[in-house]
Amino acid sequence: MIGRSKELDILNALYKSSKFEYLVMYGRRRVGKTTLLQEFAKDKNAVFFPAQEKNDALNLRDFSKMVQIKLDGMSISSFEGWKEAFEYIDKKVRERTLIIIDEFPFIAEENPTIKSILQHTIDHLWKKNRNIFLILCGSSVSFMESDIMGNKSPLHDRQTSSMEVVPFDYYESSQFYPSYTNEQKLIAYGILGGVPRYLEAFDDTISIAENISRKIIMKGACLNEEPSNLLKAELREPNVYNSILSAIAGGKNKVQEISDYIHEDKSKVSKYLVVLQTLRLVEKKVPCGEEKRSRKGIYKLTDNFFRFWFRYEFTNNAYYEMLGADAASKEIMDGIADYMGEAFEGICMEYFVRKAKKNELPFIPFHIGKWWGNNVHIKAQDDVDILMIDKTGKKGIFVECKFTNSKMPHSEYDDLKTAMLAFPDIVEKHMYFISKSGYEKSVIRHAAEDGAVLLGLDELFE
């Protein structure tokens, strides 16, 4: 199994606990929760129940059968209700036992009373049973946060732990493609993001272009309609959400811009953006260091694959059908450097987070992100690809990232030095540059004089 070692360590520590444990696990669809639970449970005494989208009676019947076979060696008949099923577990469990209910929202949405039944069971029975380790898992992030852990839920504060399973970063994702070069690994991540289901779709024995053609563009390909299908499964009005995501992928980042582009009311767009943030597909960004006071919020897609799909396949679907999948993928790859600009900034951000966790930066950042705003020194708008500021606000790391086919020119070096002038309160300043294709000689010379750090793609994988 690639990755998830930290998550497995947490789960194993809870399993070894000498008391009742109850973990709420959640995360967006396709992120690998079930695979993680299967890996964790494979050598444990476990009841692993995958709830399905069917009525309560059928889920209870299936749960009854699985529990009885596991704990009593045979299945007799379905329990009368969930209360009886949970009481049976309490009576039968005599050694450390995992009770995993995967996709718990499928049951709770059909039968909301199960939350109260489970709460009563935990309070009056299972808390006293040191052998039970309960895991409730779900892909509906909003449901798990509000209806399971929220303060209005009967199960509020009953969990002893919670875990949000998030997509892999660029480094973990690269392990799916041992045969690719570092550049190819980063492009694959820029296209697919860190969702395991998407990463598994690409084949590192063929080129990136062939993968785009066969796995995304071709009709019937495994990822051809994935974003659309996911939205249909999650939302009631997928057409509006598709339009919003398409607008953001096309560079419309403000509510008014999105509203104008899709011809929908601004208040409606704002409401839908909140839902997309809950689904972890969109995030609101403000300039780094201005989190508490800025009104310059913009919206970005959090998922590289959604950004890629809505920028290319969703927008150009009819054109690609006429052009053909192979020619379409070649056209995409011809302009991939432009597409990778934003993705590469995200990759570099993840790199610095990794460095910070290893205490390998000049300081531990309190703020990290992109900055944009007015530079009073040049009396014009300016930006910094990545800015990191310490807790005192006196130390800063300024980063320029370039994923182009030519060496970074000296003008880019000067641009970052100019942008740094917008921060007179930061007295200790560090410069980092990350370039795919290296640096012009003058950049190398001036960097040595200024103590700036010059990095390439290989350093991201050290």
C-alpha positions as CSV (number, residue, x, y, z in Angstrom):
1,M,0.0,0.0,0.0
2,I,1.4,3.4,-1.0
3,G,1.4,6.0,1.7
4,R,-1.0,6.3,4.7
5,S,1.7,5.1,7.2
6,K,0.8,8.0,9.6
7,E,-2.9,7.1,9.4
8,L,-2.1,3.4,10.0
9,D,0.0,4.3,13.0
10,I,-2.9,6.3,14.5
11,L,-5.4,3.4,13.9
12,N,-3.0,0.8,15.3
13,A,-2.4,2.9,18.5
14,L,-6.2,3.1,19.0
15,Y,-6.6,-0.6,18.4
16,K,-4.0,-1.3,21.1
17,S,-5.8,1.0,23.6
18,S,-7.1,-0.7,26.7
19,K,-10.5,1.1,26.6
20,F,-13.5,1.7,24.3
21,E,-12.5,3.7,21.2
22,Y,-14.8,5.4,18.7
23,L,-13.2,7.0,15.6
24,V,-15.1,9.1,13.0
25,M,-13.3,8.8,9.7
26,Y,-14.3,11.0,6.7
27,G,-13.0,12.3,3.5
28,R,-14.1,13.1,-0.1
29,R,-15.0,10.3,-2.4
30,R,-12.2,8.3,-4.1
31,V,-9.6,9.4,-1.5
32,G,-8.9,5.9,-0.3
33,K,-10.7,5.5,3.0
34,T,-12.0,2.0,2.3
35,T,-8.6,0.8,1.1
36,L,-7.0,2.3,4.3
37,L,-9.6,0.5,6.5
38,Q,-9.1,-2.8,4.7
39,E,-5.4,-2.6,5.1
40,F,-5.8,-1.8,8.8
41,A,-8.3,-4.5,9.4
42,K,-6.7,-7.3,7.5
43,D,-4.9,-8.8,10.5
44,K,-7.4,-7.8,13.1
45,N,-10.5,-9.3,14.7
46,A,-12.9,-7.2,12.7
47,V,-16.5,-6.9,11.6
48,F,-16.2,-4.8,8.4
49,F,-19.6,-3.7,7.1
50,P,-19.9,-1.7,3.9
51,A,-23.3,0.0,4.0
52,Q,-25.0,0.4,0.7
53,E,-27.5,2.7,-0.9
54,K,-30.6,0.7,0.0
55,N,-33.4,0.8,2.5
56,D,-32.8,0.4,6.2
57,A,-34.3,-3.1,6.5
58,L,-31.9,-4.5,3.9
59,N,-28.8,-2.8,5.5
60,L,-29.9,-4.1,8.9
61,R,-30.3,-7.6,7.4
62,D,-26.9,-7.6,5.9
63,F,-25.3,-6.2,9.1
64,S,-27.1,-8.8,11.2
65,K,-25.7,-11.6,9.0
66,M,-22.2,-10.3,9.1
67,V,-22.1,-9.7,12.8
68,Q,-23.6,-13.1,13.7
69,I,-21.3,-15.1,11.4
70,K,-18.2,-13.2,12.8
71,L,-19.2,-13.4,16.5
72,D,-21.2,-16.6,16.7
73,G,-20.1,-18.6,13.7
74,M,-23.6,-18.7,12.1
75,S,-26.4,-16.5,10.9
76,I,-29.9,-17.2,12.3
77,S,-32.1,-14.2,11.4
78,S,-32.1,-10.5,11.1
79,F,-32.2,-8.5,14.3
80,E,-35.5,-6.7,15.1
81,G,-33.7,-3.4,15.0
82,W,-30.3,-1.6,15.3
83,K,-30.7,-1.5,19.1
84,E,-30.8,-5.3,19.3
85,A,-27.9,-5.6,16.9
86,F,-25.7,-3.3,19.0
87,E,-26.7,-5.0,22.3
88,Y,-25.8,-8.4,20.7
89,I,-22.3,-7.1,19.9
90,D,-21.9,-5.9,23.5
91,K,-22.8,-9.4,24.8
92,K,-20.7,-11.4,22.4
93,V,-17.4,-9.4,22.2
94,R,-14.9,-10.8,24.6
95,E,-11.6,-9.8,22.9
96,R,-10.5,-6.6,21.1
97,T,-12.8,-6.3,18.2
98,L,-13.1,-3.8,15.4
99,I,-16.6,-2.7,14.4
100,I,-16.3,-0.8,11.1
101,I,-19.3,0.7,9.4
102,D,-18.2,2.1,6.0
103,E,-20.4,4.7,4.4
104,F,-22.4,5.1,7.5
105,P,-24.4,8.1,6.0
106,F,-26.2,5.5,3.7
107,I,-27.8,4.1,6.9
108,A,-28.3,7.3,8.8
109,E,-30.0,9.1,6.0
110,E,-32.5,6.2,5.6
111,N,-33.0,5.9,9.4
112,P,-32.0,9.0,11.3
113,T,-32.9,7.3,14.6
114,I,-29.8,5.1,14.4
115,K,-27.7,8.0,15.7
116,S,-29.7,8.2,18.9
117,I,-29.7,4.4,19.2
118,L,-25.9,4.4,18.8
119,Q,-25.5,7.2,21.3
120,H,-27.6,5.4,23.9
121,T,-25.6,2.2,23.2
122,I,-22.2,4.0,23.6
123,D,-23.3,5.8,26.8
124,H,-24.9,2.8,28.6
125,L,-23.0,-0.3,27.2
126,W,-20.0,0.1,24.9
127,K,-18.2,2.7,27.0
128,K,-17.8,0.0,29.7
129,N,-16.7,-2.6,27.1
130,R,-12.9,-2.2,26.8
131,N,-12.8,-4.6,23.8
132,I,-14.8,-2.6,21.3
133,F,-13.2,-0.2,18.8
134,L,-15.9,1.4,16.6
135,I,-15.2,3.2,13.4
136,L,-17.9,5.1,11.5
137,C,-16.7,6.1,8.0
138,G,-18.3,8.3,5.4
139,S,-17.6,10.2,2.1
140,S,-20.2,12.9,2.8
141,V,-17.9,15.3,4.6
142,S,-20.7,17.8,5.5
143,F,-22.8,14.9,6.9
144,M,-20.0,13.5,9.0
145,E,-19.0,16.9,10.3
146,S,-22.6,18.2,11.1
147,D,-24.9,15.1,11.5
148,I,-22.3,12.9,13.3
149,M,-19.9,15.2,15.1
150,G,-21.9,18.4,15.1
151,N,-23.3,19.9,18.3
152,K,-26.8,19.1,17.3
153,S,-26.1,15.5,16.7
154,P,-27.0,12.8,19.3
155,L,-23.4,11.5,18.8
156,H,-21.8,14.9,19.4
157,D,-18.7,14.5,21.6
158,R,-19.0,10.7,21.8
159,Q,-16.1,10.1,19.4
160,T,-12.7,9.6,21.1
161,S,-10.9,10.4,17.8
162,S,-11.6,11.7,14.3
163,M,-9.6,11.5,11.1
164,E,-10.1,13.3,7.8
165,V,-8.4,11.3,5.1
166,V,-7.0,13.8,2.6
167,P,-5.4,13.4,-0.9
168,F,-1.7,12.6,-1.2
169,D,0.8,15.4,-1.8
170,Y,3.1,15.5,-4.9
171,Y,5.8,13.4,-3.2
172,E,3.5,10.6,-2.1
173,S,1.7,10.7,-5.4
174,S,5.0,10.3,-7.3
175,Q,5.4,6.8,-5.7
176,F,2.7,5.6,-8.1
177,Y,5.0,6.2,-11.1
178,P,8.5,4.7,-10.4
179,S,9.3,4.6,-14.2
180,Y,8.6,8.3,-14.8
181,T,11.2,11.1,-14.6
182,N,10.7,13.7,-11.9
183,E,9.3,16.1,-14.5
184,Q,6.8,13.5,-15.6
185,K,5.8,12.7,-12.0
186,L,5.0,16.4,-11.4
187,I,3.0,16.7,-14.6
188,A,1.0,13.6,-13.7
189,Y,0.3,15.1,-10.3
190,G,-0.6,18.4,-11.9
191,I,-3.2,16.6,-14.0
192,L,-4.5,14.1,-11.5
193,G,-3.9,15.6,-8.1
194,G,-3.5,13.3,-5.1
195,V,-6.6,11.2,-5.1
196,P,-5.5,7.5,-5.2
197,R,-8.3,6.4,-7.6
198,Y,-7.2,8.9,-10.2
199,L,-3.5,8.2,-9.7
200,E,-4.0,4.5,-10.2
201,A,-5.6,5.2,-13.6
202,F,-2.4,6.4,-15.2
203,D,0.2,3.8,-16.5
204,D,3.8,4.9,-16.2
205,T,4.9,2.5,-19.0
206,I,3.3,4.9,-21.5
207,S,3.7,8.6,-22.0
208,I,1.7,11.3,-20.3
209,A,0.0,12.2,-23.6
210,E,-1.1,8.6,-24.2
211,N,-2.5,8.5,-20.6
212,I,-4.5,11.6,-21.2
213,S,-5.8,10.2,-24.5
214,R,-6.7,6.7,-23.2
215,K,-7.7,7.5,-19.6
216,I,-9.4,10.9,-19.9
217,I,-10.3,12.0,-23.4
218,M,-11.6,8.8,-25.0
219,K,-15.3,8.1,-24.6
220,G,-15.8,5.4,-22.0
221,A,-12.3,6.0,-20.5
222,C,-12.2,5.5,-16.7
223,L,-11.8,9.2,-15.9
224,N,-13.7,10.6,-18.9
225,E,-16.8,11.5,-16.9
226,E,-15.5,11.1,-13.3
227,P,-16.0,14.8,-12.1
228,S,-19.5,14.9,-13.6
229,N,-20.5,11.6,-12.1
230,L,-19.1,12.6,-8.7
231,L,-21.2,15.8,-8.7
232,K,-24.3,14.0,-9.8
233,A,-23.9,11.6,-6.8
234,E,-23.3,14.4,-4.3
235,L,-25.6,17.3,-5.5
236,R,-29.1,18.0,-6.6
237,E,-28.3,20.6,-9.2
238,P,-25.0,19.4,-10.8
239,N,-25.4,21.7,-13.9
240,V,-25.0,24.9,-11.9
241,Y,-22.1,23.4,-10.0
242,N,-20.5,22.3,-13.2
243,S,-20.8,25.9,-14.5
244,I,-19.2,27.3,-11.4
245,L,-16.3,24.9,-11.5
246,S,-15.8,25.6,-15.2
247,A,-15.7,29.3,-14.5
248,I,-13.1,29.0,-11.8
249,A,-11.0,26.6,-13.9
250,G,-11.1,29.2,-16.6
251,G,-9.7,31.9,-14.3
252,K,-12.9,33.5,-13.0
253,N,-12.0,33.7,-9.3
254,K,-14.3,36.2,-7.8
255,V,-18.0,35.8,-7.0
256,Q,-19.0,38.7,-9.3
257,E,-16.9,37.3,-12.1
258,I,-18.3,33.8,-11.7
259,S,-21.9,35.2,-11.5
260,D,-21.4,37.2,-14.7
261,Y,-19.8,34.3,-16.5
262,I,-22.5,31.8,-15.8
263,H,-25.4,34.3,-15.7
264,E,-26.6,33.3,-12.2
265,D,-27.5,35.6,-9.3
266,K,-24.5,36.5,-7.2
267,S,-26.2,35.4,-3.9
268,K,-26.9,32.0,-5.5
269,V,-23.3,31.6,-6.6
270,S,-22.1,32.4,-3.1
271,K,-24.4,29.8,-1.6
272,Y,-23.2,27.2,-4.1
273,L,-19.6,28.0,-3.4
274,V,-20.1,27.2,0.3
275,V,-21.3,23.7,-0.7
276,L,-18.3,23.2,-3.0
277,Q,-16.0,24.2,-0.2
278,T,-17.7,21.6,2.1
279,L,-17.0,19.0,-0.6
280,R,-13.3,20.0,-0.5
281,L,-13.4,20.9,-4.2
282,V,-13.1,24.7,-3.8
283,E,-11.3,26.9,-1.3
284,K,-11.3,30.6,-0.6
285,K,-7.9,32.2,-0.7
286,V,-6.8,35.6,0.6
287,P,-3.3,37.1,0.4
288,C,-0.8,35.5,2.7
289,G,-0.6,37.2,6.1
290,E,-4.0,39.0,5.6
291,E,-6.2,36.2,6.7
292,K,-8.1,38.2,9.3
293,R,-8.5,41.5,7.5
294,S,-8.5,41.0,3.8
295,R,-11.6,41.4,1.6
296,K,-9.6,40.3,-1.5
297,G,-10.8,36.7,-1.3
298,I,-10.7,34.6,-4.5
299,Y,-11.8,31.1,-5.2
300,K,-9.6,28.3,-6.4
301,L,-10.1,24.6,-7.2
302,T,-8.4,22.4,-4.6
303,D,-8.3,19.4,-6.8
304,N,-5.8,19.3,-9.8
305,F,-7.9,16.8,-11.7
306,F,-11.1,18.8,-11.5
307,R,-9.1,21.9,-12.6
308,F,-7.6,19.9,-15.5
309,W,-10.9,18.3,-16.5
310,F,-13.0,21.5,-16.4
311,R,-10.3,23.4,-18.2
312,Y,-10.0,20.9,-21.1
313,E,-12.5,18.0,-21.3
314,F,-15.6,19.8,-20.0
315,T,-15.0,23.0,-22.1
316,N,-13.8,21.3,-25.3
317,N,-15.7,18.1,-25.3
318,A,-17.4,18.5,-28.7
319,Y,-14.2,19.8,-30.3
320,Y,-12.1,16.9,-28.9
321,E,-14.7,14.4,-30.4
322,M,-14.0,15.9,-33.9
323,L,-10.3,16.2,-33.3
324,G,-9.8,12.8,-31.9
325,A,-8.4,11.8,-28.5
326,D,-4.7,11.4,-29.6
327,A,-4.6,14.8,-31.3
328,A,-6.4,16.4,-28.4
329,S,-3.9,15.0,-25.9
330,K,-1.0,16.2,-28.1
331,E,-2.6,19.7,-28.2
332,I,-2.9,19.7,-24.4
333,M,0.6,18.6,-23.9
334,D,1.9,21.3,-26.3
335,G,0.6,23.9,-23.8
336,I,1.1,22.0,-20.6
337,A,3.7,24.4,-19.3
338,D,1.1,27.1,-19.1
339,Y,-1.4,24.8,-17.4
340,M,1.3,23.7,-14.9
341,G,2.0,27.2,-13.7
342,E,-0.7,27.2,-10.9
343,A,-0.2,23.5,-10.2
344,F,3.5,23.9,-9.8
345,E,3.0,26.7,-7.2
346,G,0.9,24.2,-5.2
347,I,3.6,21.6,-5.6
348,C,6.2,24.0,-4.3
349,M,4.0,25.0,-1.4
350,E,3.7,21.3,-0.5
351,Y,7.5,21.0,-0.7
352,F,8.0,23.8,1.8
353,V,5.5,22.4,4.1
354,R,7.5,19.1,4.1
355,K,10.7,21.1,4.7
356,A,9.1,23.0,7.6
357,K,7.9,19.7,9.3
358,K,11.5,18.5,9.1
359,N,12.7,21.9,10.6
360,E,14.8,22.5,7.4
361,L,13.7,26.1,6.8
362,P,15.2,29.3,8.4
363,F,12.1,29.4,10.6
364,I,8.7,27.6,11.1
365,P,6.1,29.6,9.0
366,F,3.0,30.8,10.8
367,H,1.5,32.0,7.5
368,I,2.1,30.3,4.1
369,G,0.5,31.1,0.8
370,K,0.4,33.2,-2.3
371,W,0.4,37.0,-1.9
372,W,-1.0,39.7,-4.2
373,G,-1.7,43.3,-3.6
374,N,-0.5,46.9,-3.9
375,N,3.3,47.4,-3.8
376,V,3.6,51.0,-2.7
377,H,7.3,51.0,-3.8
378,I,6.3,50.7,-7.4
379,K,2.8,52.1,-7.0
380,A,1.3,49.1,-8.8
381,Q,-0.1,45.7,-8.2
382,D,2.4,43.0,-7.4
383,D,2.5,39.3,-6.3
384,V,4.7,36.7,-4.7
385,D,4.2,33.0,-5.8
386,I,4.8,31.7,-2.2
387,L,5.2,33.8,0.9
388,M,6.1,32.4,4.3
389,I,6.0,34.6,7.4
390,D,7.0,33.7,11.0
391,K,4.8,34.2,14.0
392,T,6.4,37.6,14.9
393,G,5.9,39.0,11.4
394,K,9.5,40.0,11.2
395,K,10.9,37.0,9.2
396,G,9.9,36.1,5.7
397,I,10.7,33.6,2.9
398,F,9.9,34.8,-0.6
399,V,9.6,32.2,-3.4
400,E,9.4,32.4,-7.2
401,C,8.3,29.2,-9.0
402,K,8.7,28.6,-12.8
403,F,7.7,25.6,-14.8
404,T,8.8,26.8,-18.2
405,N,11.0,25.3,-20.9
406,S,13.6,28.1,-20.7
407,K,16.0,29.1,-18.0
408,M,14.7,31.6,-15.5
409,P,15.7,35.0,-16.7
410,H,17.2,37.8,-14.6
411,S,14.0,39.8,-14.9
412,E,12.2,37.2,-12.7
413,Y,15.0,37.5,-10.1
414,D,14.6,41.3,-10.1
415,D,10.8,41.0,-9.9
416,L,11.0,39.1,-6.7
417,K,13.4,41.5,-5.1
418,T,11.0,44.3,-6.1
419,A,8.0,42.5,-4.6
420,M,9.9,42.1,-1.3
421,L,9.9,45.9,-1.0
422,A,6.2,45.7,-0.3
423,F,7.1,44.2,3.1
424,P,9.1,46.8,5.1
425,D,8.1,45.3,8.4
426,I,9.8,42.0,7.5
427,V,13.4,42.6,8.5
428,E,14.9,39.1,7.9
429,K,14.2,38.1,4.3
430,H,15.1,34.9,2.5
431,M,14.8,34.3,-1.2
432,Y,14.1,30.9,-2.9
433,F,13.7,30.2,-6.6
434,I,12.5,26.9,-8.1
435,S,12.9,26.5,-11.8
436,K,12.2,23.5,-14.0
437,S,14.8,24.4,-16.6
438,G,17.6,26.0,-14.6
439,Y,18.8,29.6,-14.4
440,E,20.6,32.2,-16.5
441,K,24.2,32.8,-15.5
442,S,23.4,36.3,-14.1
443,V,20.7,34.8,-11.8
444,I,23.2,32.3,-10.5
445,R,25.8,35.0,-9.9
446,H,23.4,37.4,-8.1
447,A,21.9,34.6,-6.1
448,A,25.4,33.7,-4.7
449,E,25.9,37.3,-3.8
450,D,22.5,37.7,-2.1
451,G,22.4,34.3,-0.4
452,A,19.4,33.2,-2.4
453,V,18.6,29.5,-2.8
454,L,18.2,28.1,-6.3
455,L,16.4,24.8,-6.7
456,G,15.5,22.5,-9.5
457,L,13.0,19.7,-9.9
458,D,15.3,17.0,-8.5
459,E,15.6,18.8,-5.2
460,L,11.9,18.4,-4.7
461,F,12.4,14.7,-4.4
462,E,15.5,14.6,-2.2
